[in-house]
Amino acid sequence: MSSAMSFNIDSEYRIDDLCKMVLGKSEYQQASARDGLTPGTTSTVKTTASKYGKALIHKLELLKDTRFSHWRHEFIVLTLTYASETRLLYLEHSWHGTGLGERIPVTLSSLIGSQKGSADEAMFYKPNDPHENHRRKCTMTVLEIQFSDHSTHSPVTLHSIARILRQIGTKHKAYALFSANCWAWSRGIVMAIAIESSSNVEIVTMSGRDITLEKLKIYLLTEYGAFGGLLLHCIEKGRHDLRWHEYCILRCVCFLCGFIGLGLWFRHVIFGPLNWALRIKELCIYKDRTANTNGQDHTYTILPPDFTDLIPTFPGIATHLLGYNFCGPSKYLYILVPPIATSGARVTSVHIFIYGTVELEPGQEQLTSVTESTLNRMEWFRCAILRQTQDGRLIEVSEPACFPLSVQFRSESGRRSYGAVHVMEHHHPLTLGLRQGDSIAIWALGRAGFIHKPAGAWIKVVTNHRLGFLDWLVVTDVARTIAGLIIYPRGHTWPEIIGRFCHELKHLFIEIPWCLNSFCNDWPWSAINMAASHLLSTVTPLQLPEDDGDEHPVEVSLSNFIEQLLSPNGGKGSPFCRAIIRSISLGQAEIDLFKIIVLLVTLDNVKYYVHIRHPKDEESLWHHFITSLWSYHGFVQDTVVIYRPGKMQKAAWDTLDVDFTAELSDSDTAASQDILSVALRLRDFRNNYWWYFWLNENWQWPISIVKAIMKCAGQVARVQLQCDEELLQIDKWEQTDDLLGEKLEGWKHAEGKTYGNGMKDDILFLFAHARARFLIGPIILISAFLHVYYHF
């Protein structure tokens, strides 16, 4: 490595020595003094400014080494000319003790230590040099900046580049993986050059497209970029300028930044890609424009970065390229999932969470009478798939087409808050249409007379990989470890047993998450969705079909239907609780997949048809058994659809295979049944679902609740069976019960056994006819084996 006083553009240098020779001793020491150093700490080599400092810089390239996909190593290439000589200058930062392009070792020193001497290299090459071609062969161009050759301002020269390098600093004592992003050195320099020489920037190219300099700055600050280099510089300055506790806080922040980045990398390697996006930012979307809370226009620009974008993670789509193509008046690209990694995996579900508010524009007092139901029916969000073409452009996929996302409003003073939880299962068109590298985009829409203020959104794409040999090997080892913990050799003391237990737990802490990710990756997200949906239903009232003849039904999950009627926040005083049940029908869909209860109710002389849909044979599926591990009820797949009389209700009725229809008596002696009583019984079934399920084998809650409603009514005016055309006049419940017990399969035993009539009878039924016998039997056998093993 040359350290002589003479300088030429056909040698290799340390960047620090390069700065000394290009700047000269005087200017170099002035920069050192500004950085808090003393002249005595610098080299005593006497140098004068080199003539090559006037070399013009024509192009800057940021190249990424592609040999290590899991490690972001990038370097800068400058194209410069002086006296008709053209050279390529490579600026690269490596760990101390490693050569150019070599991998940084993952050691304790590299993780939490300090980098006393960094390997900052400056290498000159001639055009078409074989060595330069070899280095470039294993790289990809991240971005490219071309500078003007005929600028009215001061041109970009090697001298100005050396001054920027010296200002940023080349030897960072705090440079470590857990201190800040080690890959941010190059991008920090690129950003400094772009800012310093902004007046000379002619063309900025990224991903094969020309962009503006402002968009480049946003990209560098969000895509795991230049902020890491700024943090390094702040740490070095803070060592001298900050008080000790402020400096420690700054170091802790940088440590956490790097720690999170390494954790995300570890999560990516072990469990696969995250495939999620989070946006926490409030905007004001009008009919003709989009602005932030400060009034700045964002109609055609993507949102500034969230704090979550500054967490170092794997790169996604440069969102600044999407502004004019996918944003416009009354339509703003609010959130975009990075390219989805589905290689070797199957997309099982997509989870979307949205919340925000809607306010009236000033001067729109005439719209104050707009109800939550009207707002619910308006389109506020739209979702679609974006796919990259062969030429690098992003296009909106036409199949499946863009579709709306509904939200639920609740009334508040001066504004209307909303929330939404959407789950696209594996059979949904969006889930079926996703491919490797696709992105999911959600647009927030504006409406005339309203100010739409989305405040947050979250998208998660759940994928399941095909089970491989390694997955089954891990499961086998988990089973062996657990068996070893249970069947521990006799004759050992408690300290020995505890020591063995702790030793085996270290393996389980890695293997069990692996198994959960491989076999039940979507279960945790289903639980999160259920909790979020339950919370939302407690604060939003039940929506009913409009009274103006609009026939579009309202569909909610059964659990949310219960909460919206009975919750003290959302359902208190709900008028639908007073709706009187006039008739009740039981049947199944013609495709024989759902058991359906149809309630004809009246509220203020207005008829509503309530369809309660339950997946037929759900109780016999093994997945339903396992659901009891994370769900406190089994109403996961059950839904409620509310119709008004009309074409859509008639079409839904015509698809049913009705077992029977019972018209409840409206006489003075009959006890009228309302929707509130049904909701109370459904809540009891939901809260005690697994007790009913495990302690009985023939329990069917749809038939059970129908029997409860009819029994409490006391009198049934007429009953029409599917096999009989005429209406049967029946007065007493006992007669109705006997009739349906003879004609309808499963009617007699649908309520299950009532325990408590005798211990012997209860135990015999439990071991002979309850689903719990499938759990109790193996537990007894294992317990007996362990008892014999340890005591004999």
C-alpha positions, 0 to 999 in steps of 0.5 A: 500500500503506497504512502509516499508523498507522490500521488498518481491515479494508477495506484492503490491507497488507504482512503485516509492517505488518499484524503491527505494527498489530495487535500494537502496537509494544511486543509487535511489538518483543518478538517481534523481539527473540526472533527475534534482531533488535534494536529498532533494526532494526524500523520506528520507526512508533509504533503501538498495538494495534488494536481489530480484533485482537479480531476472531474467526476462524471459518474457515481455508481453504488455497487452491491456484492452479490456473492453473499446474499445474506450480507449487504456489502456495497462500495462506490465506483467513481468515473473521473477524467484528468488531462484526457485520462479516464480512471475508475476509482473504487471506494470500499470499506471492509473490516480490519484484517480482511481483504477487498471484497472478503466476508466480514467475520462474525466474531465477538469483536465484530458484534460488540467490539470497536473497530480500531483500524478500518480497512478503507480502500481506494483503488484506481483502474483503467477502463476495460482493465481485466481486474476491474471487470472481474470485480464488477462481474460479481456485483449489481448496480444499486443506483447511478448518479451522473454529474453535469460536465458543463455546470455553471456551479463548481464542478464535482472534483476528486478534491471535493470528494476527498473533502467529503470523505474526510468530513465523514471520517474514515476510522470509526471506533464505534463501528460494529454490527450492534453499534450501527449498520456496517453496510451504511458506510457507502450509502452515507457517502453517496448521500453526502455527495448527492447533497453537497453536489445537488446542483451538478446532478444531471441524471439519477438512475435506479432500477432501470428508471430515472428519478429525481434527487429528492426521491433518491434522498428518501430512498437512501433514508428508508432502504436500510440506508444512509442513516447508519453512516450518520449515526456513526458520525454522531457517535464519534462527535458525541464522544467529545461533545455529549455528556456521558449519560447522553452518549450512553443513550445514543450508543444504546439506540444504535445497539438496539438498531443493529440488534433488531436488524440481526434478529430480523436476519436470523428470523428470515434465515430460520423461519423464512421471509416476514411478508408483512408491512406496517404503516402508522401515519395520518393523512387527510384525503380530500376529493381533489387532493391529499395532504398531511396533517400540516397541510403539505401536499402529497397527492402524487408523492409517497408518504415520508418514512415511518419510524418502522422503515428505519429498522434495518431489514431486507429491502423491498420496492423503492416506493418513491417510484410509485408516486405518479403511477399509483397516486392521484386525487381521491386515491392514495397508495397508503400501504404497500407490502414488499415483494412477497417471497413464496418460493417453495411455499403456499400462501394460506391467508392474508390478514389486513387491519385498518383504522382511521377517522372520517370528518366533514369538510367545513361548510358541509353541515347538511351532511351531519345526518349521515348515519354510520350505516350509510358510511359503512356502505361507502367505499373507503379503501381498495386493494389490489396486487401489483406485479413487476414486469420484465422491463422493471415496471410495476403494473396492477394485476387485472385478475383478480381485479381490484376489490373494495375493503369495507370498514365499520364506523362508530359514532363520536362527537365531531368525527366518525372512527372506523376499523376493519379486520379482513382475512382472505383465506386460501380460497379467496381470489386475492390469495389465489392470485398471489405469486412470487415477487408480487406486492399487495397495495391498499389505496385510501379513497377520498369522498366529496364532502368528507375528509378521510384520515387513515391513521394505520394499516397492517398487512400480513401474508401467511405462507406455509412451506412444504414439509421436508426431511429437516422438518420431520427430523426436528419433530423427531428430536423434539419428541425424543427430548420430551420423552427423555424429560418425562422418562428420566432414569431412576436413581438421580437426585433432584439437582441432577434432574433439574440440570438435565431439564435445563440442558434439554430446554435449550434445544426446545427453545429453538426446535419448538418455534421451528415446529410451530412455524412449519406445521401451524404458521397460520394459527397464531395469526388466526388468533390475532385476527380473532382478538382484533375482530372481537375488540372491534365488535365491542365498540361498533354497533350492528349494521342493518340493511337500509330501509330504502329498499336496498336489498344488499345484505349485511354479513358478520361473523357469529361471534361479532354478531353476539358482541355487537348486540350485547356489548356495553359499548357497541350494542347497548340500546341497539334497537335490533335487540327488540326484534320479535321472532315470528318464525324459525326454519332449519335446513342446509344449503343445497350443496350440503356444506352448511347447516342454516337457521333462518329467523324471520323477525320484525322490528317496528313492522319491518321484516328482517331475515337472519341467516345463521350459517354453521359449517356442516360436519365441522365438529368431526374435522380434526382441525376443529379439535385442535382449534381448542388449543388457541380459541376459547370458542368454536364459532370460528367459521360461523357467520350471520347474514341479515336480509331485507325482503327482496330478490337477494333474500329470495335467491338465498332462500331458494338455495336452501333445503329446508327441514322444517319451518315453525311459525311461533304463536303471537297469542297473549298466552305465548311468550314472545321471543326476541333477538336479545334472548337468542343472543344471550343463548348464543353467548352461553354456547360460545363461552362454554363451547368446549365443555359442551363439545368435549363432554358430549358426542351428539351435541349440535348447537344449531338444533339445540338453540332452535329447540331452546327458542321453540321451548321457551315460546311455549306454543307453536302455531304451525309446523311445516315439514319438508316431507309434508306439504300441508301445515300441521296445527300444533298447540303444545311444545311437547307435541312439536318436540315428539313430532320433530324427534320422529321426523328429523335426524339428530333432534332428540340428542342434539342438546347432549347429556345433562350431567349431575344425575348420578356419578356412576352414570356420568362416568360411564357416559364420559368414557363411552359417549363423550369426545373427551374419551379420546383425550382421557384414554391416552392420558390414563395409559401414559400415567399408568406407564409412568407410575409403574416405571418410577415405583416398581 
